[in-house]
Amino acid sequence: MDNASIAEQLKLLSTLLDIHGANPFSVKSYGAAAFAVDKLPYSLNQTPREKLQTIRGIGKSVAKAIEELLDTGKLLLLEEQIRQTPPGVIEMLQLKGLGPKKIHAIWKEMGIESVGELLYACQENRLVAYKGFGAKTQQSLIESIQFFLQHQGQLLYAEADAIYPAIENYLQQLFGPANVAVTGAFRRQALTLEELEFVVAEPLSSIKPKFNTAHPPALLEETEQSLLYELKNGLRLRLYSTEQPLARRLFWTTGSPEFLEAYELLPTRNNNLFVNACSEEELFEAKELPFIAACKRERASVLQYRSKQPLPSPIETSSIRGLIHAHSTWSDGSNTIEEMASACIEKGWEYMVISDHSASASYANGLNAERVAAQHQEIELLNSKLAPFKIYRSIESDILSDGSLDYSPEVLASFDLVIASVHSQLGMSEEKANTRLVKAIENPYTRILGHPTGRLLLSRKGYPIDHQKIIDACAANGVVIELNAHPRRLDLDWSWIDSALEKKVLISINPDAHSTQGLEDVRYGVLAAQKSCLSAKENLSSFSLIAFEQWLQRKKRY
């Protein structure tokens, strides 16, 4: 093991000990030794063991650690620290401007164990409540995390969506608008993707030279049909070549492998049309299938629609009539209730369900009973001021470990509706999670189940649940299931929406907005929902004010 590797191991040990709050002397000793070893003009491999302690900056215990590294290539103390530290916490060390002391606070005080969770907390304005984390630090962290995540090989749909217009425009300038079409996972509106894919109606022999610019992107892969580049910002861009009608190539690069395999197995009713098809519509017609939108070409089951009857009309962003699930400065939001309401009015929405965090959510400045009453007074005044727009009194009540909600029945009864969500003790077995959620669903004050699995895409899998059992419980108790539209959540997953609809369970596309900008996240919830058969009439946030009011009165359970 060379000096650089030894120094790296000692530095990591010093950092992890610091994160764990170990003896400051030990932290400093290993850190100083790492610096000293890195600067040595000779190799420690050639140094007699008895002389290690004579090197400035290396004491007795550190000398033994170096001997262990030289003899075995490992350091047991370091391996023990790594075992005791969540991988996501170690990953935070790669974030610019984030040292061990801050990571200790993030992990031990805030309960955050991954980079993705940290980004989500920053976006919810949570860090400013902790000592040493001001607004500037929080914003700097957001920028560092976004840069880090962009280079991890996978992107959220929303992240790719922000880059897509510039890439499309560049390709259209190179090849002409009529010769370029987006395809693959992005066209299917996949929740996450590894690369942006385009079909280009030119041979590879003419595509490749156009990328040989003064600063060409890295060519990672070349096949007979495509080129895969890595752009300077870390994004992977795949270009499929075609000299056939662009639509044919578009069809075969859009669908998932499962969808395309099932499509090929279906009998072809019109072979001439199939061979000569110049549009995607004709490729479906050749199999006597109705046209299936790109976003739905994920699962083979969608091909069961064999008749000419079209699939249900998809929900659109324009279908949203109200904001359900929003936070304000009363808890961890960035804007006042009035500012959030005004932003809704500007969008033409008719109502807002304000649902700040509840008492047990101390990390998010949750409302105790007294503050709940004060907030309700403010809402009453705002409703007089902003009529006919209406603000509904709600709360995002934490589902406690035993499945109960964290207010007395008297306080719960003061809300127009309650959104029940899990935010703590996420490391549950499926049995525990099911029991906890079902008890909350059966609570007569619960009207909406918030983000059912607690997942954060690309960061946290979420706790395991029996989706069908949860759907059945919601059906039995008249509880709506949220599709949390935050692009890092998108929870309930779209793949379970149709199962909920079969049980007559309403879905509610909710942005979980912590700022006026967060209202725009509704779009990502809609895009995810379009992969299912959800229509506006089955989505609670698409209800008009009158219909929403009627639903509230009809569904009261107490």
C-alpha positions as CSV (number, residue, x, y, z in Angstrom):
1,M,0.0,0.0,0.0
2,D,1.5,3.4,-1.0
3,N,1.6,6.5,1.0
4,A,-1.4,8.1,-0.8
5,S,-3.6,5.1,0.0
6,I,-2.5,5.1,3.6
7,A,-3.2,8.8,4.0
8,E,-6.6,8.4,2.4
9,Q,-7.5,5.6,4.8
10,L,-6.3,7.6,7.9
11,K,-8.2,10.7,6.7
12,L,-11.4,8.7,6.2
13,L,-11.0,7.2,9.7
14,S,-10.5,10.7,11.2
15,T,-13.6,12.0,9.4
16,L,-15.9,9.1,10.4
17,L,-14.7,9.3,14.0
18,D,-15.6,13.0,13.9
19,I,-19.0,12.3,12.5
20,H,-19.6,9.8,15.3
21,G,-18.6,12.3,17.9
22,A,-15.5,10.4,19.0
23,N,-12.7,11.7,21.3
24,P,-11.5,14.9,19.6
25,F,-7.8,13.9,20.3
26,S,-8.3,10.7,18.3
27,V,-9.9,12.6,15.5
28,K,-7.1,15.1,15.4
29,S,-4.4,12.4,15.7
30,Y,-5.6,10.5,12.6
31,G,-6.2,13.6,10.6
32,A,-2.7,15.0,11.4
33,A,-1.1,11.7,10.5
34,A,-3.0,11.6,7.2
35,F,-1.6,15.0,6.3
36,A,2.0,14.0,7.5
37,V,2.0,10.7,5.5
38,D,0.8,12.4,2.4
39,K,3.7,14.8,2.5
40,L,6.5,12.3,3.2
41,P,9.2,12.3,0.6
42,Y,9.8,8.6,1.0
43,S,7.7,5.4,1.0
44,L,6.5,4.0,4.3
45,N,6.8,0.5,2.7
46,Q,10.5,0.9,3.0
47,T,10.5,2.3,6.5
48,P,11.4,0.0,9.4
49,R,8.4,-0.4,11.7
50,E,10.2,0.8,14.8
51,K,10.9,4.2,13.1
52,L,7.2,4.9,12.3
53,Q,6.7,6.6,15.7
54,T,9.7,8.9,15.1
55,I,7.9,10.5,12.1
56,R,6.5,13.9,13.1
57,G,2.7,13.7,13.4
58,I,2.6,10.0,14.0
59,G,2.0,8.7,17.5
60,K,2.0,5.2,19.0
61,S,-1.6,4.3,18.2
62,V,-1.4,5.8,14.7
63,A,1.8,3.9,14.0
64,K,0.1,0.6,14.9
65,A,-2.7,1.5,12.4
66,I,-0.2,2.2,9.7
67,E,1.5,-1.1,10.4
68,E,-1.8,-2.9,10.1
69,L,-2.4,-1.2,6.8
70,L,1.0,-2.1,5.5
71,D,0.7,-5.7,6.6
72,T,-2.9,-6.5,5.7
73,G,-4.1,-3.7,3.4
74,K,-7.0,-3.2,5.9
75,L,-7.7,-1.2,9.0
76,L,-10.2,-2.9,11.4
77,L,-11.1,0.3,13.2
78,L,-12.0,1.9,9.9
79,E,-14.0,-1.0,8.8
80,E,-15.9,-0.9,12.1
81,Q,-16.7,2.8,11.6
82,I,-17.9,2.1,8.1
83,R,-20.2,-0.7,9.3
84,Q,-21.7,1.7,11.9
85,T,-22.3,4.5,9.4
86,P,-25.2,4.4,6.8
87,P,-23.8,4.4,3.2
88,G,-25.8,7.5,2.5
89,V,-24.0,9.4,5.3
90,I,-20.6,8.4,4.0
91,E,-21.8,9.6,0.5
92,M,-22.4,13.0,2.0
93,L,-18.6,13.4,2.4
94,Q,-18.5,14.0,-1.4
95,L,-20.7,17.1,-1.1
96,K,-18.8,20.4,-1.3
97,G,-18.9,22.5,1.8
98,L,-20.2,19.8,4.1
99,G,-17.8,18.8,6.9
100,P,-18.0,16.1,9.6
101,K,-19.7,18.4,12.2
102,K,-22.5,19.3,9.9
103,I,-22.9,15.7,8.7
104,H,-23.1,14.7,12.4
105,A,-26.0,17.2,12.9
106,I,-27.7,16.1,9.7
107,W,-27.6,12.4,10.7
108,K,-27.9,12.4,14.5
109,E,-30.1,15.5,15.0
110,M,-32.2,15.5,11.8
111,G,-32.4,11.8,11.2
112,I,-31.3,12.1,7.6
113,E,-29.3,9.2,6.2
114,S,-28.9,9.8,2.5
115,V,-28.1,12.6,0.0
116,G,-31.5,12.4,-1.5
117,E,-33.2,12.8,1.9
118,L,-31.0,15.8,2.5
119,L,-32.0,17.5,-0.7
120,Y,-35.6,16.9,0.1
121,A,-35.1,18.4,3.6
122,C,-33.4,21.5,2.1
123,Q,-36.2,21.9,-0.4
124,E,-38.7,21.8,2.4
125,N,-36.7,24.5,4.2
126,R,-36.0,22.3,7.2
127,L,-32.3,22.9,7.8
128,V,-32.7,26.6,8.8
129,A,-34.2,25.5,12.1
130,Y,-30.9,24.0,13.2
131,K,-27.9,25.7,14.6
132,G,-25.2,26.3,12.0
133,F,-27.6,26.0,9.0
134,G,-28.8,29.3,7.7
135,A,-30.6,30.0,4.5
136,K,-27.3,30.5,2.5
137,T,-25.9,27.2,3.8
138,Q,-29.1,25.5,2.8
139,Q,-29.1,26.9,-0.7
140,S,-25.5,26.1,-1.1
141,L,-26.2,22.5,-0.1
142,I,-29.0,22.3,-2.7
143,E,-26.6,23.3,-5.4
144,S,-23.9,20.9,-4.3
145,I,-26.4,18.0,-4.0
146,Q,-27.9,18.7,-7.4
147,F,-24.4,18.7,-9.0
148,F,-23.5,15.5,-7.2
149,L,-26.7,13.7,-8.1
150,Q,-26.4,14.7,-11.8
151,H,-23.3,12.6,-12.0
152,Q,-24.6,9.5,-10.4
153,G,-25.9,7.8,-13.6
154,Q,-29.6,8.3,-13.0
155,L,-31.9,11.3,-13.1
156,L,-35.3,12.1,-11.8
157,Y,-37.8,12.7,-14.7
158,A,-38.0,16.3,-13.5
159,E,-34.2,16.8,-13.7
160,A,-34.1,15.4,-17.2
161,D,-37.1,17.6,-18.1
162,A,-35.2,20.7,-17.2
163,I,-32.3,19.7,-19.6
164,Y,-34.4,18.2,-22.4
165,P,-35.5,21.5,-24.2
166,A,-31.9,22.6,-24.7
167,I,-30.8,19.1,-25.9
168,E,-33.7,18.9,-28.3
169,N,-33.1,22.4,-29.7
170,Y,-29.4,21.6,-30.2
171,L,-30.2,18.3,-32.1
172,Q,-32.8,20.1,-34.2
173,Q,-30.3,22.7,-35.2
174,L,-27.9,19.9,-36.3
175,F,-30.3,17.6,-38.1
176,G,-33.5,19.6,-38.7
177,P,-36.7,19.6,-36.6
178,A,-38.4,17.0,-38.8
179,N,-35.6,14.6,-38.4
180,V,-35.4,14.5,-34.6
181,A,-37.8,12.9,-32.0
182,V,-37.4,12.1,-28.4
183,T,-37.9,8.4,-27.4
184,G,-37.2,5.8,-24.8
185,A,-37.8,6.3,-21.0
186,F,-38.2,10.0,-21.2
187,R,-41.0,9.7,-23.8
188,R,-42.7,7.1,-21.7
189,Q,-42.6,9.6,-18.8
190,A,-40.6,7.1,-16.6
191,L,-40.1,8.3,-13.1
192,T,-36.4,8.0,-13.4
193,L,-34.0,7.4,-16.3
194,E,-30.4,6.8,-17.1
195,E,-30.2,8.6,-20.4
196,L,-32.0,10.8,-22.8
197,E,-32.8,9.1,-26.1
198,F,-33.5,10.5,-29.5
199,V,-34.2,9.1,-32.9
200,V,-32.4,10.9,-35.7
201,A,-33.4,10.3,-39.3
202,E,-29.9,10.1,-40.6
203,P,-27.3,7.3,-41.0
204,L,-24.7,7.0,-38.2
205,S,-22.0,7.9,-40.7
206,S,-23.4,11.4,-40.9
207,I,-24.5,11.7,-37.3
208,K,-21.0,11.0,-35.8
209,P,-19.0,13.7,-37.6
210,K,-21.4,16.4,-36.5
211,F,-20.4,15.8,-32.9
212,N,-16.7,16.2,-33.6
213,T,-16.7,19.8,-32.4
214,A,-13.9,21.7,-30.7
215,H,-15.1,20.2,-27.4
216,P,-16.7,16.9,-28.4
217,P,-18.7,14.8,-25.9
218,A,-17.2,11.5,-24.8
219,L,-18.4,8.6,-27.0
220,L,-19.1,5.8,-24.6
221,E,-20.7,3.2,-26.9
222,E,-21.2,2.7,-30.6
223,T,-23.4,-0.1,-32.1
224,E,-24.8,-0.6,-35.5
225,Q,-28.0,1.3,-34.5
226,S,-27.0,3.9,-32.0
227,L,-24.3,6.1,-30.4
228,L,-24.1,6.8,-26.7
229,Y,-22.4,10.0,-25.6
230,E,-21.7,11.5,-22.2
231,L,-22.1,15.3,-22.3
232,K,-20.0,17.7,-20.3
233,N,-22.6,18.0,-17.6
234,G,-22.6,14.2,-17.0
235,L,-25.8,13.5,-18.9
236,R,-25.9,10.5,-21.1
237,L,-27.4,11.0,-24.6
238,R,-28.2,8.1,-26.9
239,L,-28.9,8.7,-30.6
240,Y,-30.7,6.0,-32.6
241,S,-30.1,6.2,-36.3
242,T,-32.8,5.4,-38.9
243,E,-33.2,5.6,-42.6
244,Q,-36.7,4.2,-42.4
245,P,-39.7,6.4,-41.6
246,L,-38.9,8.0,-38.3
247,A,-42.1,6.8,-36.7
248,R,-41.2,3.1,-37.1
249,R,-37.9,3.5,-35.3
250,L,-39.7,5.7,-32.8
251,F,-42.1,2.9,-32.0
252,W,-39.5,0.3,-31.5
253,T,-37.3,2.5,-29.2
254,T,-40.2,3.9,-27.1
255,G,-41.8,0.9,-25.5
256,S,-40.3,-1.0,-22.6
257,P,-38.9,-4.5,-23.4
258,E,-42.0,-6.1,-21.7
259,F,-44.4,-4.1,-23.8
260,L,-42.6,-4.7,-27.1
261,E,-42.2,-8.4,-26.5
262,A,-46.0,-8.7,-25.8
263,Y,-46.8,-6.6,-28.9
264,E,-44.7,-8.9,-31.1
265,L,-46.4,-12.0,-29.8
266,L,-49.8,-10.7,-30.8
267,P,-51.1,-11.9,-34.2
268,T,-50.7,-9.4,-37.1
269,R,-54.0,-8.9,-38.8
270,N,-52.7,-6.8,-41.7
271,N,-49.2,-7.8,-42.7
272,N,-48.9,-5.4,-45.6
273,L,-49.8,-2.5,-43.3
274,F,-47.4,-3.8,-40.6
275,V,-44.5,-4.0,-43.1
276,N,-45.1,-0.6,-44.7
277,A,-46.4,1.4,-41.7
278,C,-45.3,5.0,-41.8
279,S,-46.9,6.0,-38.5
280,E,-47.2,4.5,-35.0
281,E,-51.0,4.5,-35.5
282,E,-50.6,2.1,-38.4
283,L,-48.4,-0.2,-36.4
284,F,-51.2,-0.5,-33.8
285,E,-53.9,-0.8,-36.5
286,A,-52.0,-3.7,-38.1
287,K,-52.5,-5.6,-34.9
288,E,-56.1,-4.4,-34.5
289,L,-55.2,-2.4,-31.4
290,P,-56.3,1.0,-30.5
291,F,-53.6,3.6,-30.4
292,I,-51.7,3.5,-27.1
293,A,-50.0,6.7,-25.9
294,A,-46.2,6.5,-25.4
295,C,-46.5,7.0,-21.6
296,K,-48.6,3.8,-21.3
297,R,-46.2,1.5,-23.2
298,E,-44.6,0.2,-20.0
299,R,-46.5,-2.9,-19.1
300,A,-47.8,-5.8,-21.3
301,S,-51.2,-5.6,-19.7
302,V,-52.1,-2.4,-21.5
303,L,-52.4,-4.5,-24.7
304,Q,-55.5,-6.3,-23.3
305,Y,-57.4,-3.4,-25.0
306,R,-57.8,-5.5,-28.2
307,S,-61.0,-3.8,-29.4
308,K,-61.2,-0.5,-31.2
309,Q,-62.5,1.1,-28.0
310,P,-60.0,3.7,-27.0
311,L,-58.3,3.8,-23.6
312,P,-59.8,6.2,-21.1
313,S,-58.9,9.9,-21.6
314,P,-55.9,10.7,-19.5
315,I,-55.9,13.3,-16.8
316,E,-54.2,16.6,-17.7
317,T,-52.5,19.3,-15.7
318,S,-55.4,21.6,-16.8
319,S,-57.8,19.2,-14.9
320,I,-56.5,20.3,-11.5
321,R,-58.9,22.6,-9.8
322,G,-57.5,22.9,-6.3
323,L,-54.3,22.6,-4.2
324,I,-54.5,19.8,-1.7
325,H,-51.6,19.3,0.7
326,A,-49.6,22.5,1.1
327,H,-47.3,23.8,3.9
328,S,-46.8,27.4,5.0
329,T,-44.5,29.4,7.3
330,W,-46.6,28.1,10.2
331,S,-44.5,24.9,9.9
332,D,-41.7,24.3,7.4
333,G,-43.0,26.2,4.4
334,S,-41.3,29.2,2.8
335,N,-44.5,31.3,2.1
336,T,-47.4,32.5,4.2
337,I,-50.9,31.0,3.8
338,E,-52.0,34.2,2.0
339,E,-49.0,34.0,-0.4
340,M,-49.8,30.3,-1.2
341,A,-53.5,31.1,-1.7
342,S,-52.7,34.0,-4.0
343,A,-50.4,31.7,-6.1
344,C,-53.4,29.3,-6.4
345,I,-55.7,32.1,-7.5
346,E,-53.2,33.2,-10.2
347,K,-53.3,29.6,-11.5
348,G,-57.1,29.7,-11.7
349,W,-57.6,27.2,-8.9
350,E,-60.7,27.4,-6.7
351,Y,-59.5,26.2,-3.3
352,M,-56.5,25.3,-1.2
353,V,-56.2,22.7,1.6
354,I,-53.5,24.0,3.9
355,S,-51.9,21.0,5.7
356,D,-49.0,22.0,7.9
357,H,-47.1,19.5,9.9
358,S,-48.5,18.2,13.2
359,A,-47.3,18.4,16.8
360,S,-44.9,15.5,16.8
361,A,-43.0,16.8,13.7
362,S,-40.7,18.9,15.8
363,Y,-38.1,18.8,13.0
364,A,-40.6,20.7,10.8
365,N,-41.9,23.2,13.4
366,G,-45.1,21.2,13.8
367,L,-48.2,22.8,15.3
368,N,-49.3,22.2,18.8
369,A,-53.0,22.5,19.7
370,E,-52.7,26.2,20.6
371,R,-51.1,27.0,17.3
372,V,-53.7,25.0,15.4
373,A,-56.4,27.2,16.9
374,A,-54.4,30.4,16.0
375,Q,-53.9,29.2,12.4
376,H,-57.6,28.5,12.1
377,Q,-58.4,32.1,13.1
378,E,-56.0,33.3,10.3
379,I,-57.7,31.0,7.8
380,E,-61.1,32.4,8.8
381,L,-60.0,36.0,8.1
382,L,-58.3,35.0,4.8
383,N,-61.5,33.3,3.6
384,S,-63.4,36.5,4.2
385,K,-60.8,38.5,2.3
386,L,-60.2,36.1,-0.6
387,A,-63.7,34.8,-1.3
388,P,-64.9,33.1,-3.4
389,F,-61.6,31.3,-3.2
390,K,-61.6,29.0,-0.1
391,I,-58.9,27.8,2.2
392,Y,-59.7,24.5,4.0
393,R,-58.3,23.8,7.5
394,S,-56.2,20.6,7.4
395,I,-53.1,19.1,8.9
396,E,-50.6,16.5,7.8
397,S,-50.9,14.5,10.9
398,D,-48.0,12.1,11.7
399,I,-49.0,8.5,11.9
400,L,-47.2,7.5,15.2
401,S,-45.5,4.2,15.7
402,D,-48.7,2.5,17.0
403,G,-50.8,3.8,14.1
404,S,-52.5,6.6,16.1
405,L,-52.6,10.2,15.0
406,D,-50.8,12.8,17.2
407,Y,-53.8,14.9,18.3
408,S,-56.7,14.4,20.6
409,P,-60.1,13.7,18.9
410,E,-61.2,17.2,19.9
411,V,-58.3,18.8,17.9
412,L,-58.7,16.4,15.0
413,A,-62.4,17.3,14.8
414,S,-61.5,21.0,14.3
415,F,-60.1,20.3,10.9
416,D,-62.0,20.1,7.6
417,L,-60.0,17.1,6.7
418,V,-56.9,15.3,7.9
419,I,-54.0,13.9,5.8
420,A,-52.3,11.1,7.6
421,S,-48.6,10.4,6.8
422,V,-45.7,8.5,8.2
423,H,-42.5,10.5,8.7
424,S,-40.6,8.7,11.4
425,Q,-39.4,5.2,12.3
426,L,-39.3,4.2,8.7
427,G,-37.3,1.1,9.2
428,M,-40.4,-1.2,9.5
429,S,-41.1,-4.7,8.5
430,E,-44.0,-5.1,6.0
431,E,-46.2,-6.5,8.8
432,K,-45.5,-3.5,11.1
433,A,-46.0,-1.0,8.2
434,N,-49.3,-2.6,7.2
435,T,-50.6,-2.6,10.8
436,R,-49.5,1.0,11.4
437,L,-51.1,2.3,8.1
438,V,-54.3,0.3,8.5
439,K,-54.9,1.6,12.0
440,A,-54.4,5.2,10.7
441,I,-56.8,4.6,7.8
442,E,-59.4,3.3,10.1
443,N,-59.2,6.4,12.3
444,P,-62.5,8.2,11.6
445,Y,-60.7,11.6,11.1
446,T,-58.4,10.3,8.4
447,R,-59.6,11.5,4.9
448,I,-56.4,11.1,2.8
449,L,-53.4,8.7,3.2
450,G,-50.3,10.7,2.4
451,H,-47.3,9.3,0.4
452,P,-48.1,5.7,1.3
453,T,-44.6,4.2,1.2
454,G,-42.5,7.2,2.3
455,R,-40.1,6.6,-0.6
456,L,-37.7,9.2,-2.1
457,L,-36.8,8.2,-5.6
458,L,-33.1,7.4,-6.1
459,S,-32.5,7.9,-2.4
460,R,-34.8,5.8,-0.2
461,K,-36.8,2.7,-1.2
462,G,-39.5,3.4,1.3
463,Y,-41.0,1.0,3.8
464,P,-42.5,-2.2,2.4
465,I,-46.3,-2.4,2.4
466,D,-48.9,-4.8,1.0
467,H,-50.3,-2.4,-1.5
468,Q,-53.5,-4.4,-2.0
469,K,-54.2,-4.6,1.7
470,I,-53.7,-0.8,2.0
471,I,-56.0,-0.2,-1.0
472,D,-58.6,-2.5,0.4
473,A,-58.5,-0.7,3.8
474,C,-58.9,2.7,2.1
475,A,-61.8,1.3,0.1
476,A,-63.5,0.1,3.3
477,N,-63.1,3.4,5.1
478,G,-63.6,5.9,2.3
479,V,-60.0,7.2,2.5
480,V,-58.4,8.8,-0.6
481,I,-54.8,7.8,-1.5
482,E,-52.4,10.5,-2.3
483,L,-50.2,10.6,-5.4
484,N,-47.6,12.9,-3.9
485,A,-46.4,14.9,-6.9
486,H,-43.1,15.9,-5.5
487,P,-40.7,14.6,-8.3
488,R,-38.6,12.8,-5.6
489,R,-41.7,11.0,-4.2
490,L,-44.4,10.3,-6.9
491,D,-46.0,8.1,-4.2
492,L,-48.5,6.2,-4.6
493,D,-46.6,4.6,-7.5
494,W,-48.5,4.8,-10.8
495,S,-48.4,1.0,-11.2
496,W,-50.9,0.7,-8.3
497,I,-53.4,3.4,-9.4
498,D,-55.5,1.0,-11.5
499,S,-55.8,-1.4,-8.6
500,A,-57.1,1.5,-6.5
501,L,-59.6,2.5,-9.2
502,E,-60.9,-1.0,-9.4
503,K,-61.8,-0.7,-5.7
504,K,-63.4,2.7,-6.3
505,V,-60.7,4.4,-4.3
506,L,-60.1,8.0,-5.2
507,I,-56.6,9.3,-6.0
508,S,-55.5,12.8,-5.1
509,I,-52.6,14.3,-7.1
510,N,-51.1,16.6,-4.4
511,P,-47.9,18.7,-4.8
512,D,-47.0,18.7,-1.1
513,A,-45.9,22.2,-1.8
514,H,-43.6,24.0,0.7
515,S,-43.4,27.1,-1.4
516,T,-45.3,28.9,-4.2
517,Q,-42.9,27.3,-6.7
518,G,-43.8,23.9,-5.4
519,L,-47.3,24.3,-6.9
520,E,-45.6,23.5,-10.3
521,D,-44.9,19.9,-9.1
522,V,-48.5,19.0,-9.8
523,R,-47.3,18.6,-13.4
524,Y,-45.1,15.7,-12.5
525,G,-47.8,14.0,-10.6
526,V,-50.1,14.3,-13.6
527,L,-47.4,12.9,-15.9
528,A,-46.9,9.9,-13.6
529,A,-50.7,9.4,-13.4
530,Q,-51.0,9.4,-17.2
531,K,-49.2,6.1,-17.2
532,S,-52.3,4.6,-15.5
533,C,-56.0,4.9,-16.4
534,L,-56.7,7.7,-13.9
535,S,-59.2,10.3,-15.2
536,A,-60.1,13.7,-13.8
537,K,-63.3,12.4,-12.3
538,E,-61.3,9.9,-10.1
539,N,-58.8,12.5,-8.9
540,L,-59.9,14.5,-5.9
541,S,-57.8,17.6,-6.7
542,S,-59.7,17.8,-10.0
543,F,-63.0,18.3,-8.2
544,S,-64.5,21.8,-8.5
545,L,-65.0,23.8,-5.3
546,I,-68.7,22.7,-5.2
547,A,-67.9,19.1,-5.8
548,F,-65.1,19.1,-3.3
549,E,-67.4,20.6,-0.7
550,Q,-70.0,18.0,-1.4
551,W,-67.4,15.2,-1.1
552,L,-66.3,16.6,2.3
553,Q,-69.9,16.6,3.6
554,R,-70.7,13.2,2.1
555,K,-67.6,11.5,3.5
556,K,-67.6,12.8,7.0
557,R,-66.9,9.8,9.3
558,Y,-67.4,11.5,12.7
